Amino acid sequence: MSDREQSAVELLKSVQLFSDLEEGELERFSHVAVPRSFPAGTRVFHVGDNSDACYIVKEGTFRVTREHADGRAITLATLGPGEICGELAMLDGDKRSASAEAVSDGELLALPAGDVRSLLARHPEIALKLVAGLVRRLRAANVRISRQSFQTVPSRVAGILAQLSREAQDNGGGEVTIRQIL
């Protein structure tokens, strides 16, 4: 395995969606992975674009946004190393439902949708593991939506701050930064 592929395997290991995959299964993904660099302010993809790949952040910070017809925009996620976006492209090939851009200079690992779908067709055991990972993400989204619907704003903020504090302690007692809160 080349250094580039080994680096891709290490990055894939850090992605929660791929956490159920074994080393050999991760290597299969590394064979189709393509590194891509984006300077700060560069659009990675735009809502309505064809879904040609999913992306894993290797370096830098990226923002996923959704715009309303009246010009308002919301940030759906701010992503750092080991986080993934556009993963639905691996499965459905539908149009992009959000936009993504580089907040800082960064590098992404692209997994081309066609290559991933071919890999999943040849290895259904990998597909089942990814489905389990997607189900975990859906369950977590359901919890977040419920929390947003049923809690007051102050209690949601307190809950997020408590969660960030726990995560900081779990990661060696570091401090919670403003970037994490936003």
DRENPA-3360 file (N, C-alpha, C; in nm, 2 decimals, always signed):
BEGIN
1 = MSDREQSA = +0.09/-0.12/+0.00/+0.00/+0.00/+0.00/+0.09/+0.12/+0.00 ~ +0.06/+0.22/-0.08/+0.13/+0.34/-0.09/+0.12/+0.43/+0.03 ~ +0.20/+0.53/+0.05/+0.19/+0.62/+0.16/+0.06/+0.70/+0.15 ~ +0.02/+0.74/+0.03/-0.10/+0.81/+0.01/-0.22/+0.73/+0.06 ~ -0.22/+0.60/+0.02/-0.33/+0.51/+0.06/-0.33/+0.48/+0.21 ~ -0.21/+0.47/+0.27/-0.20/+0.45/+0.41/-0.25/+0.57/+0.49 ~ -0.22/+0.69/+0.44/-0.27/+0.81/+0.50/-0.42/+0.82/+0.49 ~ -0.48/+0.78/+0.37/-0.62/+0.78/+0.36/-0.69/+0.68/+0.45;
9 = VELLKSVQ = -0.63/+0.56/+0.47/-0.68/+0.46/+0.57/-0.68/+0.52/+0.71 ~ -0.58/+0.59/+0.75/-0.57/+0.65/+0.88/-0.68/+0.75/+0.90 ~ -0.70/+0.84/+0.80/-0.81/+0.94/+0.80/-0.95/+0.87/+0.81 ~ -0.97/+0.77/+0.73/-1.10/+0.70/+0.73/-1.13/+0.63/+0.86 ~ -1.02/+0.59/+0.93/-1.04/+0.53/+1.06/-1.10/+0.63/+1.16 ~ -1.07/+0.75/+1.14/-1.11/+0.86/+1.24/-1.26/+0.90/+1.21 ~ -1.32/+0.86/+1.10/-1.45/+0.90/+1.06/-1.55/+0.81/+1.12 ~ -1.64/+0.86/+1.20/-1.74/+0.77/+1.27/-1.82/+0.69/+1.18;
17 = LFSDLEEG = -1.86/+0.74/+1.06/-1.93/+0.66/+0.97/-1.86/+0.53/+0.93 ~ -1.73/+0.53/+0.93/-1.65/+0.42/+0.88/-1.60/+0.33/+1.00 ~ -1.65/+0.36/+1.12/-1.59/+0.30/+1.24/-1.61/+0.15/+1.25 ~ -1.71/+0.10/+1.18/-1.73/-0.05/+1.19/-1.65/-0.12/+1.09 ~ -1.58/-0.05/+1.00/-1.50/-0.12/+0.89/-1.37/-0.17/+0.94 ~ -1.33/-0.28/+0.89/-1.20/-0.34/+0.92/-1.09/-0.28/+0.83 ~ -0.97/-0.30/+0.86/-0.85/-0.25/+0.79/-0.86/-0.27/+0.64 ~ -0.89/-0.40/+0.60/-0.89/-0.43/+0.46/-1.01/-0.36/+0.39;
25 = ELERFSHV = -1.12/-0.34/+0.46/-1.23/-0.27/+0.40/-1.20/-0.12/+0.38 ~ -1.13/-0.06/+0.48/-1.08/+0.07/+0.47/-0.99/+0.09/+0.35 ~ -0.90/-0.01/+0.33/-0.81/-0.01/+0.22/-0.88/+0.00/+0.09 ~ -0.99/-0.07/+0.07/-1.07/-0.06/-0.05/-1.11/+0.08/-0.08 ~ -1.15/+0.15/+0.02/-1.19/+0.29/+0.00/-1.07/+0.38/-0.03 ~ -0.96/+0.35/+0.03/-0.84/+0.43/+0.00/-0.79/+0.42/-0.14 ~ -0.82/+0.31/-0.21/-0.79/+0.29/-0.35/-0.86/+0.39/-0.44 ~ -0.98/+0.43/-0.40/-1.06/+0.53/-0.49/-1.05/+0.67/-0.43;
33 = AVPRSFPA = -0.99/+0.69/-0.32/-0.99/+0.83/-0.26/-0.90/+0.92/-0.33 ~ -0.94/+1.04/-0.35/-0.87/+1.15/-0.42/-0.85/+1.27/-0.33 ~ -0.72/+1.31/-0.30/-0.70/+1.43/-0.22/-0.73/+1.55/-0.30 ~ -0.80/+1.65/-0.24/-0.83/+1.78/-0.31/-0.80/+1.89/-0.21 ~ -0.74/+2.00/-0.26/-0.70/+2.12/-0.18/-0.80/+2.23/-0.21 ~ -0.84/+2.31/-0.11/-0.93/+2.42/-0.13/-0.87/+2.54/-0.05 ~ -0.85/+2.65/-0.12/-0.81/+2.77/-0.05/-0.93/+2.83/+0.03 ~ -0.91/+2.91/+0.13/-1.01/+2.97/+0.21/-1.11/+3.04/+0.12;
41 = GTRVFHVG = -1.24/+3.03/+0.14/-1.34/+3.10/+0.06/-1.38/+3.03/-0.06 ~ -1.32/+2.91/-0.09/-1.36/+2.84/-0.21/-1.48/+2.75/-0.19 ~ -1.57/+2.75/-0.28/-1.69/+2.66/-0.27/-1.65/+2.52/-0.31 ~ -1.68/+2.43/-0.23/-1.65/+2.28/-0.26/-1.77/+2.23/-0.35 ~ -1.89/+2.26/-0.31/-2.01/+2.23/-0.39/-2.12/+2.32/-0.35 ~ -2.22/+2.33/-0.44/-2.33/+2.42/-0.42/-2.46/+2.34/-0.42 ~ -2.56/+2.39/-0.34/-2.69/+2.32/-0.34/-2.74/+2.31/-0.48 ~ -2.79/+2.20/-0.52/-2.84/+2.17/-0.65/-2.74/+2.11/-0.75;
49 = DNSDACYI = -2.61/+2.11/-0.71/-2.51/+2.05/-0.79/-2.53/+1.90/-0.79 ~ -2.48/+1.83/-0.90/-2.48/+1.69/-0.90/-2.40/+1.63/-0.79 ~ -2.44/+1.53/-0.72/-2.36/+1.47/-0.61/-2.26/+1.37/-0.67 ~ -2.14/+1.42/-0.69/-2.03/+1.34/-0.75/-1.94/+1.28/-0.65 ~ -1.94/+1.32/-0.53/-1.84/+1.26/-0.43/-1.89/+1.30/-0.29 ~ -1.84/+1.23/-0.19/-1.85/+1.27/-0.05/-1.71/+1.31/-0.01 ~ -1.70/+1.39/+0.09/-1.57/+1.45/+0.13/-1.54/+1.43/+0.28 ~ -1.42/+1.40/+0.31/-1.37/+1.39/+0.45/-1.26/+1.49/+0.47;
57 = VKEGTFRV = -1.28/+1.57/+0.58/-1.18/+1.68/+0.60/-1.05/+1.62/+0.66 ~ -0.95/+1.65/+0.59/-0.81/+1.61/+0.63/-0.75/+1.72/+0.71 ~ -0.76/+1.84/+0.66/-0.70/+1.96/+0.72/-0.79/+2.08/+0.70 ~ -0.79/+2.17/+0.79/-0.87/+2.29/+0.77/-1.01/+2.29/+0.83 ~ -1.08/+2.39/+0.80/-1.22/+2.40/+0.85/-1.31/+2.43/+0.73 ~ -1.42/+2.36/+0.73/-1.52/+2.38/+0.62/-1.66/+2.40/+0.68 ~ -1.74/+2.48/+0.61/-1.87/+2.51/+0.65/-1.98/+2.46/+0.55 ~ -2.08/+2.39/+0.61/-2.19/+2.34/+0.53/-2.31/+2.44/+0.55;
65 = TREHADGR = -2.37/+2.49/+0.45/-2.48/+2.59/+0.46/-2.60/+2.56/+0.38 ~ -2.70/+2.62/+0.41/-2.83/+2.61/+0.34/-2.89/+2.75/+0.33 ~ -2.92/+2.79/+0.21/-2.98/+2.93/+0.19/-3.13/+2.92/+0.16 ~ -3.20/+3.02/+0.21/-3.34/+3.03/+0.18/-3.36/+3.12/+0.06 ~ -3.47/+3.11/-0.01/-3.49/+3.19/-0.13/-3.48/+3.34/-0.11 ~ -3.51/+3.38/+0.02/-3.50/+3.53/+0.05/-3.36/+3.57/+0.08 ~ -3.26/+3.49/+0.07/-3.12/+3.53/+0.09/-3.07/+3.49/+0.22 ~ -3.15/+3.46/+0.32/-3.10/+3.42/+0.45/-3.02/+3.28/+0.43;
73 = AITLATLG = -2.92/+3.27/+0.52/-2.85/+3.14/+0.51/-2.82/+3.09/+0.66 ~ -2.82/+2.96/+0.67/-2.79/+2.90/+0.80/-2.67/+2.81/+0.79 ~ -2.59/+2.80/+0.89/-2.48/+2.71/+0.89/-2.53/+2.58/+0.95 ~ -2.53/+2.47/+0.87/-2.58/+2.34/+0.92/-2.47/+2.27/+1.00 ~ -2.34/+2.29/+0.96/-2.23/+2.23/+1.03/-2.10/+2.30/+1.00 ~ -2.01/+2.30/+1.10/-1.87/+2.35/+1.08/-1.79/+2.23/+1.10 ~ -1.71/+2.19/+1.00/-1.64/+2.06/+1.00/-1.49/+2.08/+1.01 ~ -1.43/+1.99/+1.09/-1.28/+1.99/+1.10/-1.23/+1.85/+1.07;
81 = PGEICGEL = -1.10/+1.83/+1.09/-1.04/+1.70/+1.05/-1.12/+1.58/+1.10 ~ -1.14/+1.48/+1.01/-1.21/+1.36/+1.05/-1.36/+1.36/+1.03 ~ -1.41/+1.48/+0.99/-1.56/+1.49/+0.97/-1.59/+1.48/+0.82 ~ -1.71/+1.43/+0.79/-1.75/+1.40/+0.66/-1.87/+1.49/+0.62 ~ -1.88/+1.52/+0.49/-2.00/+1.58/+0.43/-2.03/+1.53/+0.29 ~ -2.15/+1.54/+0.25/-2.19/+1.49/+0.12/-2.20/+1.34/+0.11 ~ -2.21/+1.27/+0.23/-2.21/+1.12/+0.23/-2.33/+1.06/+0.16 ~ -2.44/+1.14/+0.15/-2.56/+1.09/+0.09/-2.53/+1.06/-0.06;
89 = AMLDGDKR = -2.43/+1.13/-0.12/-2.39/+1.11/-0.25/-2.34/+0.97/-0.28 ~ -2.29/+0.91/-0.18/-2.24/+0.77/-0.19/-2.36/+0.68/-0.23 ~ -2.48/+0.71/-0.19/-2.59/+0.62/-0.20/-2.69/+0.66/-0.30 ~ -2.73/+0.78/-0.31/-2.85/+0.81/-0.39/-2.82/+0.89/-0.52 ~ -2.71/+0.95/-0.53/-2.68/+1.03/-0.65/-2.77/+1.15/-0.68 ~ -2.85/+1.19/-0.58/-2.94/+1.30/-0.60/-2.86/+1.43/-0.60 ~ -2.93/+1.54/-0.62/-2.87/+1.67/-0.62/-2.83/+1.71/-0.48 ~ -2.73/+1.80/-0.47/-2.68/+1.84/-0.34/-2.80/+1.92/-0.26;
97 = SASAEAVS = -2.81/+1.89/-0.14/-2.91/+1.95/-0.06/-2.86/+2.07/+0.03 ~ -2.73/+2.10/+0.02/-2.66/+2.20/+0.09/-2.54/+2.25/+0.01 ~ -2.48/+2.35/+0.06/-2.35/+2.40/+0.00/-2.24/+2.38/+0.10 ~ -2.12/+2.37/+0.05/-2.00/+2.36/+0.14/-1.89/+2.45/+0.08 ~ -1.82/+2.51/+0.18/-1.71/+2.60/+0.14/-1.60/+2.59/+0.24 ~ -1.47/+2.62/+0.20/-1.36/+2.62/+0.29/-1.36/+2.75/+0.37 ~ -1.35/+2.74/+0.50/-1.34/+2.86/+0.59/-1.20/+2.90/+0.60 ~ -1.11/+2.80/+0.60/-0.96/+2.82/+0.60/-0.91/+2.74/+0.49;
105 = DGELLALP = -0.78/+2.76/+0.46/-0.71/+2.67/+0.36/-0.73/+2.53/+0.41 ~ -0.76/+2.44/+0.33/-0.78/+2.30/+0.37/-0.77/+2.20/+0.27 ~ -0.77/+2.07/+0.31/-0.76/+1.96/+0.23/-0.87/+1.86/+0.26 ~ -0.93/+1.81/+0.16/-1.04/+1.71/+0.17/-0.99/+1.58/+0.10 ~ -1.05/+1.47/+0.15/-1.03/+1.35/+0.08/-1.16/+1.32/+0.01 ~ -1.17/+1.31/-0.12/-1.29/+1.29/-0.20/-1.31/+1.14/-0.22 ~ -1.43/+1.09/-0.20/-1.46/+0.96/-0.24/-1.57/+0.97/-0.35 ~ -1.52/+0.94/-0.47/-1.61/+0.96/-0.59/-1.73/+0.86/-0.57;
113 = AGDVRSLL = -1.85/+0.92/-0.59/-1.98/+0.85/-0.57/-1.99/+0.72/-0.65 ~ -1.95/+0.73/-0.78/-1.96/+0.61/-0.87/-1.87/+0.50/-0.82 ~ -1.75/+0.53/-0.78/-1.65/+0.43/-0.73/-1.70/+0.37/-0.60 ~ -1.76/+0.45/-0.52/-1.81/+0.40/-0.39/-1.93/+0.31/-0.41 ~ -2.02/+0.35/-0.50/-2.14/+0.26/-0.53/-2.09/+0.13/-0.59 ~ -1.99/+0.13/-0.68/-1.94/+0.01/-0.73/-1.88/-0.08/-0.62 ~ -1.80/-0.02/-0.53/-1.74/-0.09/-0.42/-1.85/-0.16/-0.34 ~ -1.95/-0.08/-0.31/-2.06/-0.14/-0.22/-2.13/-0.25/-0.29;
121 = ARHPEIAL = -2.15/-0.24/-0.42/-2.22/-0.35/-0.50/-2.14/-0.47/-0.49 ~ -2.00/-0.46/-0.50/-1.92/-0.58/-0.50/-1.90/-0.64/-0.36 ~ -1.92/-0.55/-0.25/-1.89/-0.59/-0.11/-2.01/-0.55/-0.03 ~ -2.12/-0.63/-0.03/-2.24/-0.59/+0.04/-2.22/-0.59/+0.19 ~ -2.12/-0.66/+0.24/-2.09/-0.66/+0.39/-2.05/-0.52/+0.43 ~ -1.98/-0.45/+0.34/-1.93/-0.31/+0.37/-2.06/-0.22/+0.37 ~ -2.15/-0.24/+0.27/-2.27/-0.16/+0.26/-2.35/-0.17/+0.39 ~ -2.36/-0.30/+0.44/-2.44/-0.31/+0.57/-2.38/-0.24/+0.68;
129 = KLVAGLVR = -2.24/-0.24/+0.69/-2.18/-0.16/+0.80/-2.20/-0.01/+0.78 ~ -2.20/+0.04/+0.66/-2.22/+0.18/+0.64/-2.37/+0.22/+0.67 ~ -2.46/+0.13/+0.64/-2.60/+0.15/+0.67/-2.61/+0.16/+0.83 ~ -2.54/+0.08/+0.90/-2.55/+0.09/+1.05/-2.49/+0.22/+1.09 ~ -2.38/+0.27/+1.03/-2.33/+0.40/+1.06/-2.42/+0.51/+1.03 ~ -2.49/+0.50/+0.92/-2.59/+0.61/+0.88/-2.71/+0.60/+0.98 ~ -2.75/+0.49/+1.02/-2.86/+0.48/+1.12/-2.82/+0.54/+1.25 ~ -2.70/+0.53/+1.29/-2.65/+0.59/+1.42/-2.66/+0.75/+1.40;
137 = RLRAANVR = -2.62/+0.79/+1.28/-2.63/+0.94/+1.26/-2.77/+0.99/+1.25 ~ -2.86/+0.91/+1.20/-3.00/+0.95/+1.19/-3.06/+0.95/+1.33 ~ -3.03/+0.85/+1.42/-3.08/+0.85/+1.55/-3.03/+0.98/+1.63 ~ -2.90/+1.01/+1.61/-2.85/+1.13/+1.68/-2.92/+1.25/+1.63 ~ -2.95/+1.26/+1.50/-3.02/+1.38/+1.44/-3.16/+1.38/+1.50 ~ -3.22/+1.27/+1.52/-3.36/+1.27/+1.58/-3.35/+1.32/+1.72 ~ -3.25/+1.29/+1.80/-3.23/+1.34/+1.93/-3.21/+1.49/+1.93 ~ -3.13/+1.54/+1.84/-3.10/+1.68/+1.83/-3.23/+1.76/+1.79;
145 = ISRQSFQT = -3.31/+1.71/+1.70/-3.43/+1.77/+1.65/-3.53/+1.77/+1.77 ~ -3.54/+1.66/+1.84/-3.63/+1.66/+1.95/-3.59/+1.76/+2.06 ~ -3.46/+1.77/+2.09/-3.41/+1.87/+2.18/-3.44/+2.01/+2.14 ~ -3.42/+2.04/+2.01/-3.45/+2.17/+1.96/-3.60/+2.21/+1.97 ~ -3.68/+2.11/+1.95/-3.82/+2.13/+1.95/-3.88/+2.14/+2.09 ~ -3.83/+2.07/+2.18/-3.89/+2.07/+2.31/-3.82/+2.15/+2.42 ~ -3.70/+2.19/+2.40/-3.63/+2.26/+2.50/-3.63/+2.41/+2.47 ~ -3.62/+2.49/+2.58/-3.61/+2.63/+2.56/-3.47/+2.67/+2.51;
153 = VPSRVAGI = -3.45/+2.78/+2.46/-3.32/+2.82/+2.41/-3.22/+2.82/+2.52 ~ -3.24/+2.87/+2.64/-3.14/+2.87/+2.75/-3.10/+2.72/+2.78 ~ -3.20/+2.63/+2.79/-3.17/+2.50/+2.82/-3.09/+2.43/+2.71 ~ -3.12/+2.46/+2.58/-3.04/+2.40/+2.47/-2.90/+2.45/+2.48 ~ -2.88/+2.58/+2.51/-2.74/+2.64/+2.52/-2.67/+2.57/+2.63 ~ -2.73/+2.56/+2.75/-2.67/+2.49/+2.86/-2.63/+2.35/+2.83 ~ -2.72/+2.28/+2.76/-2.69/+2.14/+2.72/-2.57/+2.13/+2.63 ~ -2.56/+2.22/+2.53/-2.45/+2.22/+2.44/-2.32/+2.25/+2.51;
161 = LAQLSREA = -2.32/+2.35/+2.60/-2.20/+2.38/+2.68/-2.16/+2.27/+2.77 ~ -2.25/+2.20/+2.83/-2.22/+2.08/+2.91/-2.16/+1.97/+2.83 ~ -2.22/+1.95/+2.71/-2.16/+1.84/+2.62/-2.02/+1.88/+2.58 ~ -2.00/+2.00/+2.54/-1.86/+2.04/+2.50/-1.76/+2.03/+2.61 ~ -1.81/+2.06/+2.73/-1.72/+2.05/+2.85/-1.68/+1.90/+2.87 ~ -1.78/+1.82/+2.86/-1.76/+1.67/+2.88/-1.66/+1.62/+2.77 ~ -1.68/+1.66/+2.65/-1.59/+1.62/+2.54/-1.45/+1.67/+2.56 ~ -1.44/+1.80/+2.61/-1.30/+1.85/+2.64/-1.23/+1.77/+2.75;
169 = QDNGGGEV = -1.31/+1.73/+2.85/-1.25/+1.65/+2.96/-1.21/+1.52/+2.91 ~ -1.30/+1.46/+2.82/-1.27/+1.32/+2.77/-1.14/+1.32/+2.68 ~ -1.11/+1.44/+2.62/-1.00/+1.45/+2.53/-0.88/+1.52/+2.60 ~ -0.86/+1.49/+2.73/-0.74/+1.53/+2.80/-0.76/+1.66/+2.88 ~ -0.88/+1.71/+2.90/-0.90/+1.82/+2.99/-0.88/+1.95/+2.92 ~ -0.88/+1.96/+2.79/-0.86/+2.09/+2.72/-0.98/+2.18/+2.75 ~ -0.96/+2.30/+2.70/-1.06/+2.41/+2.71/-1.16/+2.40/+2.60 ~ -1.28/+2.45/+2.62/-1.38/+2.46/+2.52/-1.35/+2.59/+2.45;
177 = TIRQIL = -1.34/+2.59/+2.31/-1.31/+2.72/+2.24/-1.44/+2.77/+2.18 ~ -1.44/+2.90/+2.14/-1.55/+2.96/+2.08/-1.58/+2.89/+1.95 ~ -1.49/+2.84/+1.87/-1.51/+2.77/+1.75/-1.60/+2.65/+1.77 ~ -1.57/+2.58/+1.88/-1.65/+2.46/+1.91/-1.80/+2.50/+1.94 ~ -1.82/+2.61/+2.00/-1.95/+2.65/+2.04/-2.03/+2.70/+1.92 ~ -1.96/+2.77/+1.82/-2.03/+2.82/+1.70/-2.04/+2.70/+1.60;
% end
